Amino acid sequence: MSEEAFNMSLRKFLKTVGVTSQREIEEAVRAASGTPAGKVKAKVVLTIGDLGLTHEVTGDIEMPGEN
């Protein structure tokens, strides 16, 4: 596989991860009763077993709260 094909495949995967993750978070926020104002902690764990890779990303997401 060429470097270009690898990069395209990787970008496609990451785009799918980003789009589907955003959709899931938005649905969870809409479904939650009494969504907290302020920030909530989030964590994503990426694993690629064939490469022995485990990568964790943590951060805060600002919640819309009640208007």
N, C-alpha and C positions, 0 to 999 in steps of 0.2 A: 504494500500500500504506500502510495506516495505521501509525502508530508502535507501536500495540499488536500488530498482526500481525507487524511487524518484530521486536519484542522476543520474541514467542512463538517465531518461527522461529529466531532467534538462540539462545535458550535451549535449544531442542530440539537444534540442531546441537551446541552445547557439551556438552550432556548425553550425546549419542551419542559425542562425542570422548572424554569422561571415562570412560564405561563401557567402551568398546572398548579404550581405551589401558590401563586398569587390567587388563582381562582378558589382553591381550597381554603385559604385564609379568609378571603372575602366572604365565602359562604359560612364559615364558622362564626365570623363576627356577626353576620346577619342573623344566624340561628341562635346566638347566645342571648339569653335574657339578662338584662341589666349589664350590658357591655361596660367594662370598667373604663373610666376616663384615665388619661395618662398613658403610661407605657406598659407593655407586657414583654416578658423575656421570651425569646425564640431561639431554637437550636435546630440546625440541619446537620445530619450526619451522612456523608457520602462514603460509600464503600464500593470498592472494586476488588472482589475476592481474588480474581486471577492475577492481580498485580500486588496483592498484599497491602492495598491502600485503604486507610480509614482517615477521613478528614472531617473535622468538626468546625462549623461556623456558628458563632453565637452573636446575638445582638438584641436590640430593643425595637419594638414596633409601636409607634404612636397610635393609640386607639382613638376613634372618633368621639367616644363618650356620648352622653346625652346632650342634645342641643335645646 
